[in-house]
Amino acid sequence: MLLHNVVYGIMALITWSAFFYKAKDLAKGWRNPELRLLSLAIATFATPFVLATPWLYVRLDDLFGYPNLTTLPVYLSVATCLSLFLALLVSWSSAQSKVRLRHRLIVGYAVLSVIAMIVLFLLGDVSDGEHPVDFDAYYAHTPYISEFLLVYALLFAVSMSGLMVLCRRYAKVVDKPWLSRGLRVVTVGAGFGLGYAVPKLISLRWDTHLTDLVNSYASPMSASVAAGLFAVGFTMPAWGVGLDRAHQFEVPPSCGMC
């Protein structure tokens, strides 16, 4: 659990720093719906790294008086983030009515997935000891919890696939260099996000020692890399422009003022 404590702690620091960085822009442009969605999305993908840190996870369960209950707010926070990402895709999409309808259906799917996750988790039984690291592997074939994990992993895979396709597409056409670079970073991050979701889907079908290890260790680390890249990519258009401005004010060594 030491690995998870350290990595999740670092990622919590990185992702919350990204949120507070964007909060400055949010304070100035509260009326911008895309900025509100993005800021909330960053907050909801930063929250799980705090709650899922094993040393805090078990203490929260002690506070709730029920083992593994912290898994529900962790996964709901991630699912909310994914829903917000899908809402951003709707906002970024073309004005064509068919495209808008398709993307709104995807957002509707995300909302229904969140509701289904709540119902399935509450119907299931996860009281067989604490599992802050291997919850998915341990309960992969438990009634209702298996379906809970399937709904969650599918939502994750759909969201990451959508981000990859649209961010890659928009990165080619936007006329702002730092925005284009940021979208490319987010595209790579979404690829690592798929590296989190796909093994979880596989482990629900095939139960082996290898899939359990991948599910409990490789997948969370892939998700951590994805979150770090999202934090960089989504804030890059702001701080990248700042770097350009700072570079413009640099005094060249040959100017006679050094």
C-alpha positions in Angstrom: 0.0 0.0 0.0 3.0 2.3 0.3 3.2 2.7 -3.5 -0.5 3.8 -3.6 -0.1 6.2 -0.6 2.9 7.9 -2.2 1.6 8.0 -5.8 -1.9 9.1 -4.8 -0.5 11.8 -2.5 1.7 13.2 -5.3 -1.2 13.1 -7.7 -3.5 14.8 -5.2 -1.0 17.6 -5.0 -0.6 18.0 -8.8 -4.3 17.8 -9.6 -5.5 20.1 -6.9 -2.7 22.6 -7.9 -4.2 22.5 -11.4 -7.7 23.2 -10.0 -6.5 26.2 -8.0 -4.6 27.4 -11.0 -7.8 27.3 -13.1 -9.8 28.8 -10.2 -8.1 32.1 -10.9 -9.5 32.1 -14.4 -12.9 30.9 -13.1 -13.1 33.8 -10.7 -12.7 36.2 -13.6 -14.9 34.3 -16.1 -17.6 32.7 -14.0 -20.2 33.2 -16.8 -18.1 30.9 -19.2 -19.9 27.6 -19.1 -17.0 25.6 -20.5 -14.7 27.1 -17.9 -17.1 26.0 -15.2 -17.3 22.5 -16.6 -13.6 22.2 -16.9 -12.9 23.5 -13.4 -15.4 21.1 -11.8 -14.0 18.3 -13.9 -10.5 18.9 -12.6 -11.8 19.1 -9.0 -13.7 15.8 -9.4 -10.7 14.0 -10.8 -8.5 15.4 -8.0 -10.8 14.3 -5.2 -10.4 10.5 -5.7 -6.7 10.7 -5.2 -7.3 12.1 -1.7 -10.1 9.7 -0.8 -8.5 6.6 -2.3 -5.2 7.0 -0.5 -5.2 3.8 1.5 -4.3 5.3 4.9 -7.3 7.7 4.6 -9.6 5.2 2.9 -9.6 2.8 5.9 -10.0 5.7 8.3 -13.0 7.0 6.5 -14.5 3.5 6.5 -14.0 3.4 10.3 -15.8 6.7 10.5 -18.7 5.4 8.3 -18.8 2.2 10.2 -18.8 0.0 7.1 -15.9 -1.5 5.2 -15.1 -0.3 1.7 -17.9 2.3 1.7 -15.3 4.9 0.7 -15.2 3.2 -2.7 -18.6 4.6 -3.6 -17.7 8.3 -3.3 -14.3 7.6 -4.9 -15.9 6.0 -8.0 -18.8 8.4 -8.1 -16.3 11.3 -8.1 -14.5 9.7 -11.0 -17.8 9.0 -12.8 -18.9 12.6 -12.3 -15.6 13.8 -13.8 -16.2 11.5 -16.8 -19.7 12.9 -17.2 -18.3 16.4 -17.1 -15.7 15.5 -19.7 -18.5 14.2 -21.9 -20.4 17.4 -21.3 -17.3 19.3 -22.5 -17.3 17.2 -25.7 -20.9 18.3 -26.2 -19.9 21.9 -25.8 -17.0 21.6 -28.1 -18.9 19.7 -30.8 -20.2 21.1 -34.0 -23.4 23.0 -34.1 -24.9 20.5 -36.5 -28.1 19.1 -34.9 -27.3 15.5 -35.5 -23.9 15.8 -33.8 -25.3 17.7 -30.9 -28.0 15.0 -30.4 -25.4 12.3 -30.5 -23.3 13.9 -27.9 -26.3 14.7 -25.7 -27.2 11.1 -25.8 -23.7 10.3 -24.6 -24.1 12.7 -21.7 -27.4 11.1 -20.9 -25.7 7.7 -20.9 -23.1 9.0 -18.4 -25.8 10.3 -16.0 -27.7 7.0 -16.2 -24.4 5.2 -15.5 -23.9 7.2 -12.3 -27.4 6.4 -11.1 -26.9 2.7 -11.9 -23.6 2.7 -10.0 -25.2 4.0 -6.9 -28.1 1.4 -7.0 -25.8 -1.5 -7.8 -23.3 -0.7 -5.1 -26.0 -0.4 -2.4 -27.5 -3.7 -3.5 -24.1 -5.5 -3.3 -22.2 -6.7 -0.2 -18.7 -5.4 0.3 -18.4 -6.1 4.0 -15.8 -8.8 3.8 -12.9 -6.8 5.2 -11.0 -3.8 3.9 -9.8 -3.7 0.3 -8.4 -0.2 -0.4 -6.0 -1.4 -3.1 -7.6 -4.6 -4.5 -11.3 -3.8 -4.3 -11.9 -4.4 -8.0 -10.0 -7.6 -8.2 -11.5 -9.0 -4.9 -15.1 -8.2 -5.8 -14.9 -8.7 -9.5 -17.4 -11.6 -9.4 -19.6 -10.5 -6.5 -23.3 -10.1 -7.4 -24.2 -6.5 -8.1 -20.6 -5.3 -7.5 -19.5 -7.0 -10.6 -22.1 -5.0 -12.6 -21.2 -1.9 -10.7 -17.6 -2.3 -11.8 -18.7 -3.1 -15.4 -20.8 0.1 -15.7 -18.0 2.2 -14.2 -15.3 0.7 -16.5 -17.5 1.1 -19.6 -18.2 4.7 -18.8 -14.4 5.3 -18.3 -13.6 3.7 -21.6 -16.3 5.6 -23.5 -15.2 8.9 -22.0 -11.5 8.4 -22.7 -12.3 7.3 -26.3 -14.3 10.4 -26.9 -11.6 12.6 -25.4 -9.0 11.0 -27.6 -10.9 11.4 -30.8 -12.1 15.0 -30.3 -9.0 16.4 -28.7 -6.9 14.9 -31.4 -9.2 16.4 -34.1 -9.4 19.8 -32.5 -5.7 20.0 -31.9 -5.2 20.0 -35.7 -7.6 22.9 -36.4 -7.3 25.4 -33.5 -5.2 28.5 -34.3 -3.7 28.9 -30.8 -0.4 27.0 -30.5 -0.6 26.4 -26.7 -4.2 25.3 -26.9 -3.2 22.8 -29.7 -0.4 21.5 -27.5 -2.6 21.2 -24.5 -5.2 19.2 -26.5 -2.4 16.8 -27.7 -1.3 16.3 -24.1 -4.9 15.5 -23.1 -5.1 13.1 -26.0 -2.1 11.2 -24.6 -3.6 11.3 -21.2 -6.8 9.8 -22.5 -4.8 7.0 -23.9 -3.4 6.2 -20.5 -7.0 6.5 -19.2 -7.9 3.6 -21.6 -4.9 1.8 -20.1 -6.8 2.0 -16.8 -10.3 1.0 -18.1 -9.4 -1.9 -20.5 -7.6 -4.1 -18.0 -10.6 -3.6 -15.6 -13.0 -4.8 -18.3 -10.7 -7.8 -19.0 -10.5 -8.7 -15.4 -14.2 -8.9 -15.1 -14.2 -11.6 -17.8 -11.0 -13.5 -17.0 -10.0 -14.0 -13.4 -6.2 -14.8 -13.1 -3.4 -13.8 -10.8 -1.9 -11.7 -13.6 -5.2 -9.8 -14.3 -5.5 -9.2 -10.5 -2.1 -7.7 -10.3 -2.7 -5.5 -13.4 -6.1 -4.4 -12.0 -4.7 -3.5 -8.6 -1.4 -1.9 -9.6 -0.8 -1.3 -13.3 -4.3 0.2 -13.9 -4.2 2.7 -11.0 -0.7 3.8 -12.0 -1.9 4.3 -15.6 -4.9 6.4 -14.3 -2.4 8.4 -12.2 -0.4 9.2 -15.3 -3.6 10.1 -17.2 -4.6 12.5 -14.4 -1.2 14.2 -14.4 -1.3 14.7 -18.2 -4.9 16.1 -17.9 -3.7 18.6 -15.2 -0.9 19.7 -17.6 -2.9 19.7 -20.8 -6.0 21.5 -19.5 -3.9 24.3 -17.9 -1.3 24.5 -20.7 -3.2 27.1 -22.8 -3.0 29.5 -19.8 0.5 29.1 -18.5 1.9 28.4 -22.0 0.9 31.9 -23.1 2.5 33.2 -19.9 5.7 31.6 -20.8 5.6 33.2 -24.2 5.0 36.6 -22.7 7.9 36.1 -20.2 10.2 35.1 -23.1 9.3 38.3 -24.9 10.5 40.3 -22.0 13.8 38.5 -21.7 16.8 40.8 -22.4 19.2 39.2 -24.9 22.8 39.0 -23.8 24.1 41.1 -26.7 21.8 44.0 -26.1 24.4 45.9 -24.0 22.2 46.0 -20.9 23.6 42.8 -19.3 
